[in-house]
Amino acid sequence: MAAPDSNAVIAALRAAVLGRQGNIPLHEPWFIGNEWGYVKDCLDTGWVSSAGKYVDRFEASLSGYTGARHAIAVVNGTAALHICLKLAGVQPGDEVLIPALTFIATANAVSYCGATPHFVDSAYATLGLDPAKLYDYLADIAEVRGGMCVNRKSGATIRAVVPMHTFGHPVEIESLLEVAGGFRLEVVEDAAESLGSVYKGRHTGTFGKVSALSFNGNKVITTGGGGAVLTNDDHLAKHAKHLTTTARLPHQWSFIHDEVGYNYRLPNINAALGCAQIEQLSEFVRRKRELAAAYRNAFFGVSGLVFFTEPAGACSNYWLNALMLDQASTGCRDGLLDAFNAHGIMARPVWSLMHRLPMYQNCPRMPLEVAEDLERRLINIPSSPFLVATP
Amino acid sequence: MAAPDSNAVIAALRAAVLGRQGNIPLHEPWFIGNEWGYVKDCLDTGWVSSAGKYVDRFEASLSGYTGARHAIAVVNGTAALHICLKLAGVQPGDEVLIPALTFIATANAVSYCGATPHFVDSAYATLGLDPAKLYDYLADIAEVRGGMCVNRKSGATIRAVVPMHTFGHPVEIESLLEVAGGFRLEVVEDAAESLGSVYKGRHTGTFGKVSALSFNGNKVITTGGGGAVLTNDDHLAKHAKHLTTTARLPHQWSFIHDEVGYNYRLPNINAALGCAQIEQLSEFVRRKRELAAAYRNAFFGVSGLVFFTEPAGACSNYWLNALMLDQASTGCRDGLLDAFNAHGIMARPVWSLMHRLPMYQNCPRMPLEVAEDLERRLINIPSSPFLVATP
């Protein structure tokens, strides 16, 4: 099979985005709803900070949209992950299984708990954690002792596993829940990229014990910076709110805090933006799926690569669209990235794998052939919802 | 001396705020400048998140206003403190000297570093850390060994001292710098409450190695939620920016991070609010000082308490105004608080002292008589800048 020709690739991309010329960013926010009205209301009333109705309303909207019983708005996706791991009981010295192919926040959140990330390989079909491989690996290196999963080599408790729904594509979450159940692992979903993505009719982020969402500026919807913890557990939800608001006990005027808490609450002005954005989420997802369909068609005839499509059982938000180079064409990745960017088309490779970074290079890991192969082959391309024509 | 009569106290307060009736909150944001214009510009351009000109501009304004060489905007004051302590070299197992009389964030930030807060007593004149008492205490329990301050009892390194400018009133920072120098302690200023407060002509937050500001909704100026790190050190400033933006190495498209970083950047939309607010900071401080003068006059004739005034050498922002009960009247505190709040006047005591909280009760501490006395005697009263008449 021929290597991809950069002119052909760029022509196909421009065709998919209806001939749009000039600079095309990777993913931009889009404010075409009630953003200004709600934000102005915050400014007019002076309620921009911790107190204010938009935080409650945004949490209710998130709960309604995802079907999670509770949503707790926080300051960003990293904070959400940190709190999720705390709620899952991650202790200093524990190990937490995370994909090597993920954004840095997944690994950092584990570090913040004083725990060690333990890297797991990915599956070609989902780009996310591979449950079958994880099972074989755990059967080899771990055992359940006193109701806990223990790493036989390090002696550490493996407390949790954190599947990440890469680029919005759901992992095989049902198989993963089974593996996790067998090994007594808590499941924390990193759903930072997958708001709007559904697996077998159920929203991502509602399968694990707790889950993290992100509303960073490059996400499907944005609050400037923001995130949320999702859970169906009433007690965990209450604890999440407590932990993210400095663990202060409710009282009209006294300041008593009963544990080490965090200042992770989402300001009301950012929540106001979220309330306007979530009203448009279904439309954004519809458009992003339409853009993905256009890309698939446009790249069908281009040699040396394929457009990555959602896995079986999933209805993905296609947060970040991705091209996958043929195995024979991996040497072309950086040339293609340079060509895209030279033409004003923002494109990027997947994140450097976690075990390549200096602070995580000595962490435990399984063989990571698939993640390493994907790293050489994936290219993210522009994915903003306004790149398709209005209906 | 007679105990304070709650009716007389409330009448004095209402007189100071020009007879204003009804509910009076403790401290409310005030948006009378370019807030709308700048925030709308963010929404119109789509730059609400990490990229955008308002973060740079806000940082330059903070630097200009305070005289600190560098200001690095972050997501809140707690995050700023956490980063300051990291920059000061605080390691797991270290001890960090902080006042027992402070907001919980000071102690929590120490915990986030895996270090232990070590509580210090306050001075009556400043409500902040007492340098003379600290000297005597350290001379007793610590020694300098290999260029580091070591707690002889615990064996731990005492890495830093964190003076907090309580309610905006500057501590005796020059004496403290001397004590810290003698014992080889890094000085991290917790200036969360003191933006606009000056000590001997120099802005608080510019004396220590690094300092933390806060722009929470209840502060002198607000960004919804926000904070900043101040420093005069070019290298530390660069490191602060790196640590607060996930420690990612600059590159057009690759994602390489070289240490465990944090997602602490301030979103552009919050920085836009900050740009508008800081334009009004001098006027807010002028008004707050005028309100303090009105309170001082109004409470002059009320028995059983005094209005707390700024210490010698200081020009305070009077962030939160405070009444101090006479020693004989401490039993009246909660009754007065209830009376204030029953009349719609939001008032509160000072924070519960850190060593009383369950997670910090076993931390090392010096005798804390003054802090404990102040805790029984202080009452914060409404302090919004709009409580005085326009000029």
Interface residues (C-beta under 8 A of the other chain):
Chain A: E28 P29 W30 F31 E35 W36 V39 K40 L43 G46 W47 V48 S49 S50 A51 V75 N76 G77 T78 A79 F103 I104 A105 N108 S111 Y112 G114 N216 G217 N218 T222 T223 G224 G225 T246 R248 Q252 W253 S254 F255 I256 H257 D258 E259 V260 G261 Y262 N263 R265 L266 P267 N268 I269 N270 L273 L337 N341 M346 A347 R348 P349 V350 W351 S352 L357 P358 M359
Chain B: E28 P29 W30 F31 E35 W36 V39 K40 L43 D44 G46 W47 V48 S49 S50 A51 V75 N76 G77 T78 A79 F103 I104 A105 N108 S111 Y112 G114 N216 G217 N218 T222 T223 G224 G225 T246 R248 Q252 W253 S254 F255 I256 H257 D258 E259 V260 G261 Y262 N263 R265 L266 P267 N268 I269 N270 L273 L337 N341 M346 A347 R348 P349 V350 W351 S352 L357 P358 M359
